[in-house]
């Protein structure tokens, strides 16, 4: 059950990054790479830092 919850949060993070508007398309690409290559750390960074940097 915990794995399913983790997978759901990870999928939501990827969806949130892809659908977010950024001033620069390179920023979106960098966030996608970070989240995909570093799933746990990338998700934490996105919710702590990344969401505030988008438009």
C-alpha positions in Angstrom: 0.0 0.0 0.0 2.8 2.4 0.8 4.5 1.7 -2.5 1.3 2.5 -4.3 1.1 5.8 -2.5 4.7 6.6 -3.3 4.1 5.8 -7.0 1.0 8.1 -7.0 2.9 11.0 -5.5 5.8 10.4 -8.0 3.3 10.4 -10.9 1.6 13.5 -9.6 5.0 15.2 -9.4 5.8 14.4 -13.0 2.4 15.6 -14.1 2.7 18.8 -12.0 6.1 19.6 -13.6 4.9 18.9 -17.1 1.7 21.1 -16.8 3.4 24.0 -15.0 4.3 27.1 -16.8 7.9 28.3 -16.7 9.5 31.5 -17.9 12.0 29.4 -19.7 11.4 25.9 -21.4 14.9 24.8 -20.2 13.8 25.1 -16.6 10.9 22.7 -17.3 13.3 20.2 -19.0 15.8 20.4 -16.1 13.0 19.8 -13.5 11.7 16.8 -15.5 15.2 15.3 -15.7 15.8 15.9 -11.9 12.5 14.3 -11.0 12.9 11.3 -13.3 16.6 10.6 -12.5 16.3 11.2 -8.7 12.7 10.1 -7.9 12.6 10.7 -4.1 15.0 13.6 -3.9 13.6 15.2 -7.1 10.0 15.0 -5.7 11.1 16.6 -2.4 13.0 19.4 -4.2 10.1 20.1 -6.5 7.6 20.5 -3.7 10.0 22.5 -1.5 11.7 24.7 -4.1 10.5 24.2 -7.6 6.8 25.0 -7.3 7.7 28.5 -6.0 9.9 29.2 -9.0 7.3 28.6 -11.7 5.0 31.3 -13.0 
